[in-house]
Amino acid sequence: MKKQLIEFNSRDELLRLDVQRMVYFEADGNYSYIVTCNKLKGAVSLNLGQVEDVLANRLKERKSIFARIGKRYIVNLNYVYKINPQKKQLILTDFSSFAYQLEISREALKALKELMVKMKI
């Protein structure tokens, strides 16, 4: 599959990322962090709502590989390994080079679980 690059441009820097290698976005006030497969973490001067808009505008029909989870995260659904609402735990992995464990509210994880069952991912 051909790489699909997405750019995040700010006053000070430009980030060019392969969509398939973006694992999750994490909110931090008016900034968001992008975490990739190779464990790089880049900051962009966009809040999570703005990141959602960028993904929707640039990815069009492929935007469904990303889902907003609660107030703090957007995750790449292709990397979801384990959803445990009781333990408030989401694990994202590629099964070879990384595994990220995120703590997320029970309600948000229940909604994610329902979404993934519905989408048959």
LINURLIN-V591889 format. One record per helix or strand of 3 or more residues. SS is the DSSP state (hx for helix, st for strand). FROM is the first residue (numbers start at 1). TO is the last residue. If there is no record, write none. Layout:
# LINURLIN-V591889
ss=SS from=FROM to=TO
ss=SS from=FROM to=TO
This chain:
# LINURLIN-V591889
ss=st from=5 to=9
ss=st from=14 to=18
ss=hx from=19 to=21
ss=st from=22 to=28
ss=st from=31 to=36
ss=st from=41 to=44
ss=hx from=48 to=65
ss=st from=66 to=69
ss=st from=73 to=76
ss=hx from=77 to=79
ss=st from=80 to=84
ss=st from=89 to=93
ss=st from=99 to=103
ss=hx from=106 to=119
